[in-house]
Amino acid sequence: MGELTKKAKAKVDKGVSNAKKILSLMMIWGLIFSVVTIGRLRVAFDYDDTLVFSTPAMRKAYSSGAIPHTAQFWKIVNQSYDLEQPKFMTHAIAWVFRLAGFQPTILVSRPPDGGEPLRKEWRHLAPKLVFASGADAKRVALSQGNYLLFFGDSDTDIREARAAHVFPVRIRRSRTSIFKEDYHPGSLHELVIPFSEY
C-alpha cells in the first residue's frame, strides 16, 4: 500500500509541476501579447522571395503571351498565388509574431491589378496586405506604422527599412528564383536568417 501511495504522489507532483510550467509560459505569453497589442507594434514582410517562392507565378505570366509588366501581366501573377510556395522559415516566423500579438503586414512589390484574391488568401496571417510598387513605396508604407522589423530579400528592402527607421532582416532567396539582381546577403551588415532560402 505504501508503494502505491508513493507512486500516486509522484504522479501528482509531476502533474502539478507541469501545470506550473504551463501556467508560467501562458503568463509570459499574456504579458508579451498585452504589451504588443497595447503598443500596436507591427512587423512587415516582403512578399516575393521572402514570404513565398513566387517564380512559378512569374513564369506563368511570362509564358501567357501577356506583354511583361502590363496590367494584364500583373493580373496573371497576382491571381496565380496557388502556384507560389510559402517559404518554411519565413512563414513560421510570421506566425510566431502573429501569435505573439503582432499585426503582420505584407508588402507586395507589384501593382494591385487583380490582387484582391491574393489579399483574401493571406488575410488570416496578415490583416494588412499592401501593394507597394514603385521607388520608395516600401519606405513610405513602413513609415506609416509602428513597425519594429521588416523581413526582405533584396538590398533595396534593407535600405528602405533603414530609411524608415525599421530594423531590417534579410531572408535568403531560393537558388532557382527568377530574380537575380539587387541581392548581396550580408553586404549591408544586416542580420541574415540562415536556411531561409527554403
Rosetta silent file (secondary structure, phi, psi, omega in degrees, C-alpha in Angstrom):
SEQUENCE: MGELTKKAKAKVDKGVSNAKKILSLMMIWGLIFSVVTIGRLRVAFDYDDTLVFSTPAMRKAYSSGAIPHTAQFWKIVNQSYDLEQPKFMTHAIAWVFRLAGFQPTILVSRPPDGGEPLRKEWRHLAPKLVFASGADAKRVALSQGNYLLFFGDSDTDIREARAAHVFPVRIRRSRTSIFKEDYHPGSLHELVIPFSEY
SCORE:     score description
SCORE:     0.000 S_00000001
   1 L     0.000  -39.751  179.363    0.000    0.000    0.000 S_00000001
   2 H   -62.822  -39.204  179.678    2.861    2.375    0.832 S_00000001
   3 H   -64.794  -42.095  178.268    4.486    1.784   -2.571 S_00000001
   4 H   -63.543  -39.396  179.235    1.234    2.598   -4.401 S_00000001
   5 H   -64.082  -41.938  179.048    0.850    5.792   -2.371 S_00000001
   6 H   -62.853  -43.128  179.791    4.393    6.884   -3.261 S_00000001
   7 H   -63.927  -42.824  179.388    3.769    6.268   -6.995 S_00000001
   8 H   -63.622  -42.324  179.994    0.470    8.167   -6.870 S_00000001
   9 H   -64.097  -40.553  179.247    2.133   11.066   -5.008 S_00000001
  10 H   -62.538  -41.212  178.973    4.975   11.152   -7.565 S_00000001
  11 H   -65.196  -41.815  178.778    2.443   11.322  -10.435 S_00000001
  12 H   -64.190  -44.673  179.130    0.501   14.110   -8.726 S_00000001
  13 H   -60.301  -42.112  179.030    3.722   16.070   -8.034 S_00000001
  14 H   -64.319  -41.910  178.434    4.799   15.690  -11.675 S_00000001
  15 H   -62.907  -42.761  178.761    1.364   16.855  -12.864 S_00000001
  16 H   -64.598  -42.295  179.380    1.452   19.887  -10.562 S_00000001
  17 H   -61.796  -44.716  177.966    4.997   20.738  -11.718 S_00000001
  18 H   -64.029  -40.375  179.043    3.963   20.536  -15.392 S_00000001
  19 H   -62.738  -39.617  178.077    0.867   22.623  -14.716 S_00000001
  20 H   -63.832  -41.851  178.898    3.036   25.310  -13.065 S_00000001
  21 H   -63.286  -44.583  179.772    5.376   25.389  -16.080 S_00000001
  22 H   -63.199  -43.443  179.454    2.459   25.686  -18.493 S_00000001
  23 H   -62.758  -40.301  178.231    0.871   28.421  -16.381 S_00000001
  24 H   -62.699  -44.716  178.573    4.189   30.318  -16.261 S_00000001
  25 H   -62.790  -40.020  179.047    4.538   30.139  -20.057 S_00000001
  26 H   -65.649  -36.707  178.545    0.960   31.321  -20.511 S_00000001
  27 H   -66.993  -41.562  178.234    1.609   34.272  -18.174 S_00000001
  28 H   -63.505  -46.555  178.240    4.755   35.245  -20.132 S_00000001
  29 H   -59.713  -42.673  179.697    2.854   34.935  -23.420 S_00000001
  30 H   -61.725  -39.796  178.469   -0.014   37.016  -21.986 S_00000001
  31 H   -64.537  -48.695  179.222    2.398   39.759  -20.904 S_00000001
  32 H   -60.035  -47.139 -178.863    4.098   39.876  -24.312 S_00000001
  33 H   -57.999  -42.565 -179.276    0.722   39.802  -26.092 S_00000001
  34 H   -64.705  -47.173 -179.035   -0.567   42.678  -23.933 S_00000001
  35 H   -61.341  -44.282 -177.852    2.480   44.888  -24.474 S_00000001
  36 H   -65.118  -46.148 -177.151    2.436   44.248  -28.235 S_00000001
  37 H   -71.687  -39.143  177.897   -1.284   44.864  -28.684 S_00000001
  38 H   -64.678  -41.624  179.583   -1.417   47.939  -26.428 S_00000001
  39 H   -79.305   -4.870 -177.898    1.604   49.400  -28.227 S_00000001
  40 L    50.151   44.915 -178.877    0.136   48.401  -31.636 S_00000001
  41 L   -75.553  145.707 -176.080    3.522   47.059  -32.615 S_00000001
  42 E  -133.067  157.690  168.579    3.910   45.666  -36.122 S_00000001
  43 E  -128.949  154.313 -179.212    6.254   43.615  -38.256 S_00000001
  44 E  -131.117  150.269 -179.326    6.306   43.587  -42.047 S_00000001
  45 E  -130.103  129.657  168.098    7.287   41.022  -44.640 S_00000001
  46 E   -65.460  155.033 -175.647    8.195   41.488  -48.267 S_00000001
  47 L   -93.101  -65.789 -174.456    6.195   39.029  -50.387 S_00000001
  48 E   -67.659  123.792  178.404    8.177   37.816  -53.418 S_00000001
  49 L    67.204    6.980  173.275   11.141   35.606  -52.456 S_00000001
  50 L  -114.920  -64.148  178.843   10.678   36.465  -48.782 S_00000001
  51 L   -83.363  -34.031  179.598    7.325   35.090  -47.672 S_00000001
  52 E  -135.662  157.855  169.389    6.818   32.951  -50.786 S_00000001
  53 E   -92.440  103.037 -170.690    8.778   31.496  -53.680 S_00000001
  54 L  -100.644    5.827 -179.312    6.848   33.255  -56.454 S_00000001
  55 H   -54.553  -41.758  179.055    8.882   32.255  -59.508 S_00000001
  56 H   -59.066  -37.859  177.842    6.208   29.790  -60.765 S_00000001
  57 H   -67.434  -40.186  178.212    3.590   32.579  -60.860 S_00000001
  58 H   -64.896  -42.924  179.737    6.008   34.882  -62.671 S_00000001
  59 H   -62.431  -38.960  178.503    6.862   32.170  -65.195 S_00000001
  60 H   -60.861  -43.065 -179.946    3.171   31.575  -65.866 S_00000001
  61 H   -65.888  -41.574  179.189    2.693   35.273  -66.635 S_00000001
  62 H   -64.609  -34.787 -177.351    5.753   35.391  -68.913 S_00000001
  63 H   -88.162   -1.404 -176.179    4.572   32.332  -70.854 S_00000001
  64 L   -78.437  -17.734 -175.200    0.964   33.569  -71.142 S_00000001
  65 L    96.396   -9.148  177.063    1.630   35.905  -74.043 S_00000001
  66 L   -69.020  144.017  178.684    0.770   38.993  -71.983 S_00000001
  67 L   -66.955  125.826 -176.961    3.138   41.905  -72.502 S_00000001
  68 L   -53.838  137.771  174.173    5.509   41.915  -69.485 S_00000001
  69 L    68.616   19.568  171.503    4.759   44.425  -66.734 S_00000001
  70 L   -92.799  173.182  179.151    1.362   45.468  -68.141 S_00000001
  71 H   -58.965  -40.313 -179.666   -1.870   45.359  -66.142 S_00000001
  72 H   -65.584  -40.157  178.115   -2.797   42.011  -67.723 S_00000001
  73 H   -59.097  -49.657 -177.100    0.619   40.557  -66.857 S_00000001
  74 H   -69.627  -29.532  175.690    0.320   41.582  -63.189 S_00000001
  75 H   -62.883  -42.505  178.377   -3.251   40.304  -63.024 S_00000001
  76 H   -63.438  -45.618  179.952   -1.990   36.848  -64.045 S_00000001
  77 H   -60.993  -49.844 -175.937    0.822   36.982  -61.462 S_00000001
  78 H   -65.391  -26.735 -178.784   -1.456   38.198  -58.649 S_00000001
  79 L   -97.319    4.600  178.415   -4.082   35.550  -59.372 S_00000001
  80 L  -105.093   29.930 -178.561   -1.581   32.670  -59.629 S_00000001
  81 H   -62.482  -20.907  178.688   -0.861   32.560  -55.894 S_00000001
  82 H   -68.361  -18.035  177.345   -1.812   28.877  -55.896 S_00000001
  83 H   -87.001  -18.072 -177.580    1.457   28.194  -57.774 S_00000001
  84 L   -77.461  148.287 -177.944    3.542   30.046  -55.201 S_00000001
  85 E  -114.184  119.213  176.446    5.172   28.110  -52.382 S_00000001
  86 E   -58.699  137.730  178.303    5.303   29.588  -48.864 S_00000001
  87 L   -83.000  125.349 -169.784    8.880   29.653  -47.576 S_00000001
  88 H   -54.619  -53.386 -174.196    9.023   27.491  -44.474 S_00000001
  89 H   -64.060  -47.427 -177.734   11.278   29.602  -42.242 S_00000001
  90 H   -66.567  -40.342  179.899    9.666   32.959  -43.039 S_00000001
  91 H   -62.212  -43.450  178.311    6.161   31.558  -42.798 S_00000001
  92 H   -63.154  -43.854  179.193    6.937   30.081  -39.358 S_00000001
  93 H   -61.095  -43.489 -179.031    8.472   33.376  -38.163 S_00000001
  94 H   -61.127  -41.978 -179.696    5.414   35.312  -39.370 S_00000001
  95 H   -70.453  -33.573  175.890    3.035   33.014  -37.456 S_00000001
  96 H   -61.597  -45.334  178.312    5.139   33.262  -34.275 S_00000001
  97 H   -64.157  -40.461  179.450    4.817   37.049  -34.433 S_00000001
  98 H   -60.862  -44.189 -179.751    1.095   36.778  -35.183 S_00000001
  99 H   -70.264  -21.976  177.862    0.546   34.531  -32.142 S_00000001
 100 L   -84.550    0.163  176.470    2.561   36.948  -30.000 S_00000001
 101 L   104.412   -7.197  177.844    0.053   39.712  -30.815 S_00000001
 102 L   -69.745  153.420  174.469    1.855   41.489  -33.636 S_00000001
 103 E  -106.129   93.944 -179.729   -0.137   42.544  -36.687 S_00000001
 104 E   -64.537  144.113  173.634    1.997   41.406  -39.642 S_00000001
 105 E  -118.268  138.760  175.738    1.840   43.453  -42.820 S_00000001
 106 E  -107.158  126.548  176.836    2.741   42.017  -46.222 S_00000001
 107 E  -106.537  118.028 -176.263    4.321   44.413  -48.730 S_00000001
 108 E  -106.393  119.069 -177.648    3.971   43.245  -52.321 S_00000001
 109 L   -81.918   57.645 -179.462    6.281   44.906  -54.863 S_00000001
 110 L  -144.731  159.076  169.485    3.688   44.732  -57.644 S_00000001
 111 L   -67.474  158.434 -174.430    0.823   46.814  -58.993 S_00000001
 112 L   -82.325    5.873 -175.751   -2.559   45.824  -57.484 S_00000001
 113 L   -53.227  119.890  178.146   -4.138   44.628  -60.771 S_00000001
 114 L    65.874   22.877 -171.513   -6.335   41.616  -59.996 S_00000001
 115 L   -90.309   -2.450 -177.431   -4.874   41.462  -56.491 S_00000001
 116 H   -61.340  -41.014  176.391   -7.999   41.109  -54.350 S_00000001
 117 H   -60.736  -34.403  177.979   -7.855   37.258  -54.299 S_00000001
 118 H   -65.140  -42.317  178.038   -4.228   37.489  -53.103 S_00000001
 119 H   -61.047  -42.420  179.080   -5.293   39.787  -50.275 S_00000001
 120 H   -67.002  -36.738 -179.154   -8.020   37.326  -49.253 S_00000001
 121 H   -60.319  -34.729 -174.175   -5.612   34.381  -49.407 S_00000001
 122 L  -104.016    8.531 -173.630   -3.324   35.956  -46.787 S_00000001
 123 L   -62.365  -27.882 -177.895   -5.965   37.636  -44.554 S_00000001
 124 L   -73.799  -35.945  178.009   -5.549   35.115  -41.699 S_00000001
 125 L   -81.566  -47.142 -173.142   -1.829   35.734  -41.334 S_00000001
 126 L  -128.876  106.614  178.709   -1.726   39.408  -42.260 S_00000001
 127 L   -61.443  -19.896 -177.246   -4.776   41.637  -41.884 S_00000001
 128 E  -122.316  117.216  174.037   -2.928   44.220  -43.966 S_00000001
 129 E  -121.117  122.035 -174.334   -1.532   43.461  -47.443 S_00000001
 130 E  -116.442  127.017  172.693   -0.160   46.497  -49.293 S_00000001
 131 E   -83.221  106.882 -173.410    0.747   46.636  -52.972 S_00000001
 132 L  -116.652   70.122  179.114    3.873   48.765  -52.732 S_00000001
 133 L   -95.062  152.250  179.686    5.244   49.061  -56.241 S_00000001
 134 L   103.534  159.215 -178.434    7.465   51.903  -57.307 S_00000001
 135 L   -60.937  135.204  174.069   10.513   53.615  -55.927 S_00000001
 136 L    72.914    1.761 -174.045   10.387   54.366  -52.220 S_00000001
 137 H   -64.970  -39.625 -179.439    6.965   52.681  -51.809 S_00000001
 138 H   -69.500  -39.069  178.103    8.087   50.299  -49.068 S_00000001
 139 H   -60.334  -43.957  179.641    9.810   53.065  -47.115 S_00000001
 140 H   -62.104  -45.957 -179.899    6.606   55.116  -47.232 S_00000001
 141 H   -62.347  -42.259 -179.512    4.496   52.130  -46.104 S_00000001
 142 H   -69.130  -26.775  179.496    6.907   51.315  -43.253 S_00000001
 143 H   -75.706  -13.964 -174.734    6.907   54.948  -42.125 S_00000001
 144 L   -98.838   18.789  178.764    3.129   54.866  -41.658 S_00000001
 145 L  -151.957  173.113 -178.994    3.004   52.343  -38.846 S_00000001
 146 L   -92.029   65.839 -174.966    4.682   51.349  -35.611 S_00000001
 147 E   -86.687  135.636  175.908    6.965   48.777  -37.262 S_00000001
 148 E   -98.412  -40.783 -174.647    9.821   47.134  -35.389 S_00000001
 149 E  -133.253  146.810  171.557   11.101   44.685  -38.025 S_00000001
 150 E  -131.056  122.686  179.159   10.988   44.312  -41.797 S_00000001
 151 E   -98.023  122.328 -179.692   11.883   40.983  -43.415 S_00000001
 152 E  -147.678  165.467 -177.905   13.051   41.278  -47.025 S_00000001
 153 L  -104.814  -28.307 -172.383   15.270   39.588  -49.563 S_00000001
 154 L   -92.464  161.946  174.846   16.672   42.414  -51.699 S_00000001
 155 H   -61.574  -38.234  179.335   19.317   45.039  -50.982 S_00000001
 156 H   -61.940  -39.240  177.334   16.637   47.661  -51.654 S_00000001
 157 H   -57.347  -44.685 -178.345   14.426   46.112  -48.939 S_00000001
 158 H   -64.126  -45.351 -178.646   17.235   46.529  -46.410 S_00000001
 159 H   -65.178  -42.081 -178.354   17.907   50.128  -47.431 S_00000001
 160 H   -67.706  -36.058  176.634   14.231   51.129  -47.408 S_00000001
 161 H   -62.854  -45.825 -179.508   13.722   49.615  -43.945 S_00000001
 162 H   -64.316  -38.398  178.496   16.662   51.584  -42.574 S_00000001
 163 H   -63.513  -28.717  178.383   15.409   54.774  -44.237 S_00000001
 164 L   -91.289    4.999 -179.328   12.094   54.225  -42.401 S_00000001
 165 L    62.532   40.840  177.192   13.980   53.570  -39.109 S_00000001
 166 L  -118.332  138.386 -178.123   12.845   49.940  -39.031 S_00000001
 167 E   -71.346  122.222 -178.773   15.262   47.101  -38.207 S_00000001
 168 E   -89.161  144.120  175.323   15.882   45.059  -41.404 S_00000001
 169 E  -129.140  127.405 -177.343   16.204   41.274  -41.503 S_00000001
 170 E   -88.065  130.409  171.160   17.465   39.526  -44.646 S_00000001
 171 E  -106.234  132.588 -178.286   15.720   36.432  -45.968 S_00000001
 172 L   -75.141  145.941  176.480   17.728   34.408  -48.449 S_00000001
 173 L   -83.890  153.850  171.484   16.386   33.788  -51.952 S_00000001
 174 L   -66.223  145.460  178.202   15.957   30.371  -53.449 S_00000001
 175 L   -63.893  -23.820 -177.965   18.767   29.469  -55.833 S_00000001
 176 L   -95.903   12.109  179.586   16.136   28.817  -58.517 S_00000001
 177 L   -64.176  146.349  176.476   14.485   32.233  -58.165 S_00000001
 178 L   -73.655  -21.782  179.446   13.793   34.182  -61.341 S_00000001
 179 L   -87.714  123.403 -177.217   15.023   37.301  -59.508 S_00000001
 180 L  -119.449  -25.019 -172.914   18.821   37.572  -59.574 S_00000001
 181 L   -88.263  168.958  173.960   19.643   41.258  -59.195 S_00000001
 182 L    58.167   42.218 -173.818   19.762   43.540  -56.137 S_00000001
 183 L  -146.036  103.331  178.236   20.810   40.648  -53.913 S_00000001
 184 L  -141.319   78.378 -175.431   24.005   40.538  -51.824 S_00000001
 185 L   -55.101  130.803  177.579   23.212   38.953  -48.425 S_00000001
 186 L    86.956  -13.409 -175.932   25.331   40.349  -45.588 S_00000001
 187 L   -69.479  -20.590 -179.582   26.876   43.117  -47.698 S_00000001
 188 L  -104.380   16.674  178.216   24.927   45.783  -45.813 S_00000001
 189 L    58.867   35.753  178.904   25.842   44.340  -42.390 S_00000001
 190 L   -94.783  163.466  174.287   22.250   43.239  -41.820 S_00000001
 191 E   -73.051  128.685  178.938   21.009   40.214  -39.890 S_00000001
 192 E  -114.528  126.079 -179.734   20.658   37.273  -42.305 S_00000001
 193 E   -80.966  119.482  179.497   18.391   34.364  -41.343 S_00000001
 194 L   -68.531  150.103  178.287   20.158   31.051  -42.069 S_00000001
 195 L    60.869   18.031 -177.680   18.360   28.368  -44.103 S_00000001
 196 L   -84.880    2.045  177.645   15.681   30.907  -45.048 S_00000001
 197 L   -76.335  -12.828 -176.164   16.050   30.144  -48.746 S_00000001
 198 L   -95.888    0.000    0.000   13.763   27.120  -48.348 S_00000001
